[in-house]
Amino acid sequence: MTNRLLCRKQMVVDVLHAGQPSVRKTEIREKLAKMYKVTPDVVFVFGFATNFGGGKSTGFALVYDTLDYAKKFEPKYRLQRHGLYEKQKQTRKQRKERKNRMKKVRGTKKSKVGAAAKKVHHIINISLLHLNLIMHLFWLWSYFIELLLMAFK
């Protein structure tokens, strides 16, 4: 079946392997890539289960139009299996610090805990605004004093 919204072809795959062990996913990927005339890196196969008694396995396959669409729509763990995504490893200290920061907020704001740099940027903008306001007030005050001095001469 063609899924134009997600730019892919999706299908249920039945593999017949009578008298042999279950077929490797890499082999299935290569065969499907040959059938659909694409490279194996845009073919994703998963969820295979061998029927009782062997001889037949059933699973799912997704064939994306381009690798960019695959990276956009596929879950990170499947991309990681194909070597297309590298999860950044956090140190133990970073995980603990993030956990303790998350304790201080409630609800949906917990997902935004890692964005501490934006807060600093916001504070800098506010301080620049205050500085600008103070300079403007100082200028007005000096102008007012000049007017008073001119009035009393």
C-alpha positions in Angstrom: 0.0 0.0 0.0 1.3 3.5 -0.8 1.2 6.1 1.9 1.6 9.4 0.2 1.3 11.4 3.4 4.4 9.7 4.9 6.1 9.3 1.5 6.5 5.5 1.7 5.2 2.1 0.7 4.1 -0.1 3.6 3.3 -3.8 3.5 2.9 -7.0 5.4 5.7 -9.4 4.3 5.3 -13.2 4.4 8.5 -15.1 4.0 8.4 -18.9 3.2 11.4 -20.8 4.4 10.4 -24.4 4.6 13.0 -26.6 6.4 15.3 -23.7 7.1 15.8 -21.3 10.0 14.1 -17.9 9.9 15.5 -15.5 7.3 17.7 -12.6 8.5 16.2 -9.1 8.3 19.2 -7.9 6.3 18.5 -10.5 3.6 14.8 -9.4 3.5 15.9 -5.8 3.2 18.1 -6.5 0.3 15.5 -8.6 -1.6 12.8 -5.9 -1.1 15.3 -3.2 -2.2 15.9 -5.2 -5.4 12.2 -5.6 -5.9 11.4 -1.9 -5.5 14.6 -0.7 -7.2 15.8 1.3 -4.2 18.9 1.2 -2.0 18.6 -1.0 1.2 19.1 2.0 3.5 15.5 3.2 2.8 13.9 -0.2 3.5 12.9 -0.9 7.1 11.7 -4.3 8.2 10.4 -5.1 11.7 8.0 -7.2 13.7 8.8 -10.6 12.3 7.3 -13.6 14.0 7.8 -17.2 12.9 4.7 -19.4 12.8 4.5 -22.4 15.0 6.3 -25.3 13.3 8.5 -22.9 11.2 8.4 -22.5 7.5 6.7 -19.1 7.4 7.5 -15.8 9.0 5.3 -12.7 8.9 6.3 -9.1 9.5 6.1 -5.5 8.3 8.2 -3.5 5.8 8.4 0.2 5.0 10.0 1.4 1.8 10.6 5.2 1.9 11.0 7.4 -1.2 14.2 9.0 0.1 16.5 8.7 3.0 15.5 12.2 4.3 11.9 11.1 4.7 13.0 7.9 6.5 15.0 10.0 8.9 12.0 12.3 9.4 9.3 9.7 10.0 11.0 6.6 11.4 11.5 6.2 15.2 15.0 6.9 16.5 15.5 3.3 17.7 14.9 1.9 14.2 17.2 4.5 12.7 19.8 3.4 15.4 19.5 -0.2 14.3 20.4 0.8 10.7 23.3 3.0 11.9 21.5 6.2 10.7 21.2 7.8 14.2 23.7 8.1 17.1 22.2 8.8 20.5 24.3 11.2 22.5 25.4 9.5 25.7 24.9 11.6 28.8 27.2 11.3 31.8 25.8 10.1 35.1 26.2 13.6 36.6 24.3 15.2 33.7 21.4 12.8 34.1 21.2 13.5 37.8 21.4 17.3 37.3 18.6 17.1 34.8 16.5 14.9 37.1 16.9 17.4 40.0 16.0 20.3 37.7 12.9 18.5 36.6 11.8 18.1 40.2 11.5 21.9 40.5 8.9 22.2 37.7 5.5 20.6 37.2 3.4 19.4 34.2 4.4 19.9 30.6 7.2 22.3 31.5 9.3 19.2 32.4 10.0 18.6 28.7 11.5 22.1 28.5 13.9 21.7 31.4 16.9 21.2 29.2 16.5 24.6 27.5 18.3 26.6 30.2 20.3 28.6 27.7 17.2 30.4 26.4 16.5 31.6 29.9 19.9 33.3 30.2 19.4 34.9 26.7 16.1 36.2 27.9 17.6 37.7 31.1 20.3 39.4 29.0 17.6 40.9 26.8 15.8 42.2 29.8 18.9 43.7 31.3 19.7 45.4 28.0 16.2 46.9 28.0 16.7 48.2 31.5 20.0 49.7 30.6 18.5 51.4 27.6 15.7 52.8 29.8 18.1 54.0 32.5 20.2 55.8 29.8 17.1 57.4 28.4 16.0 58.6 31.9 19.4 60.0 32.5 19.3 61.9 29.3 15.9 63.3 30.2 17.1 64.3 33.6 20.1 66.1 32.3 17.9 67.9 29.7 15.5 69.0 32.5 18.4 70.4 34.6 19.6 72.4 31.6 16.2 73.9 31.1 16.0 74.8 34.8 19.4 76.4 34.7 18.4 78.4 31.6 15.2 79.5 33.3 17.0 80.9 36.4 19.6 82.9 34.5 
